[in-house]
């Protein structure tokens, strides 16, 4: 897609999303979508109608799927927040250098600052730091922290456990070199959405098992945490709400080697039977997300182990909600609450 076409499409979406909600409902079928007593947000319903005109992720070659994901993030996301500095860096890793992007918001107090190490979503196959530029800027500005966005390697070129090894390497590197990032080593968080939520949970678990320093906080945004089974919400919400059951199978087919044990806690961190001592968590759940059941179960498992968990549930929203800020009013509210919880989790 040309730059001009992307710009025109983004402007049109911005304009259309500001129509009255009653108009948006008429343009997207006329009736609100309701499941299990929950009503889909009208702006989301209209956005899904627009997105349905694109090919399904799982019907595309991987390079085309990656580009479409970037295009959709640009089209449906809002305007990026201004930063004092944005720096492209590289972190040494087990498979070569790992690209990272450091966001430094305006008007940060002098001295070491809290920092979020952010792992993007995209099913371990698509997504990158460019597709998540807008939410990373928002969290840096609103949570008043530095953000380090990690471009870990993706499948099918680099299958499990490569992304996990790389995210662990970044965590250990930042802990050992916090001053190089202007970060306070006592106020570091890991977080991400979907596959990034999975990677955040696994980094915390593996750091604990290895006796490493643990993050101060973990931000788990609609994480995938149990690949070993199908949950009821996979079926109920597995078609028509952006993340589909077919897409999840496509992602796992590209990410996991055929012989991989899906009950391995690095694959399905919910299968870990010892979660005591893990970092306090913010857990985000979307009401029209196929991953909601396993996400809630993970929060319950953390709480049962004595880990403080704050659950932020958004019944009218979908998987991918953090990337819709600036166009979907309910996503703006959710992002502000997520940032507030992160800021509290990183407070001195």
Secondary structure, 3 states (H helix, E strand, C coil): CCHHHHHHHHHHHHHHCCCCHHHHHHHCCCCCCEECCEECCHHHHHHHHHHCCCCCHHHCCHHHHHHHHHHHHHHHCCCCCCCCEEEEEEECCCCCCEEEEEEECCCCCCCCEEEEEEECCCCCCCCCCCCCHHHHHHHHHHHCCEEEEEECCCCCCCCCCHHHHHHHHHHHHHHHCHHHHCEEEEEEEEEEECHHHHHHHHHHHHHHHHCCCCCCEEEEECCCCCCCCCCHHHHHCCCCCCCCHHHHHHHHHHHCCCCCCCCCCCCCHHHCCCCCCCCEEEEEEECCCCCHHHHHHHHHHHHHCCCCEEEEEECCCCCCHHHHCCCCHHHHHHHHHHHHHHHHHCCC
